[in-house]
Amino acid sequence: MIKVSVMYPSGPDARFDMDYYRDRHMPMVQARMGGALKFYTVDRGLAGGAPGQPPVYAAAAHLHCESVEAFQASFAQHGRELLADVPNFTDITPVIQVSEVVVG
């Protein structure tokens, strides 16, 4: 299994609408990706590692898929529509990482 992490760096002027992301964008991602997406989680950044430090990421989504190929095939089909929705919830450019899940 793989995990695609889409992480949105925090910043003093960054805009991120968690309600829209949680209630509209991520359900759209799930609907478009269908069976390629096994499940997903969404995180809201609260703090950094030291007391009083701001979070590194305002938010992150973690998409769990059976394989890189399954993710890529689904995203190739629906990616344009999903990316077009991004301005509805943020002005942050995400950091994306694809990982192999070794313990789950």
Secondary structure, DSSP 8 states (H G I E B T S, - for coil): -EEEEEEEE--TT--B-HHHIIIIIHHHHHHHHGGGEEEEEEEE----SSTT---SEEEEEEEEES-HHHHHHHHHHHHHHHHHTGGGTB----EEEEEE-S--
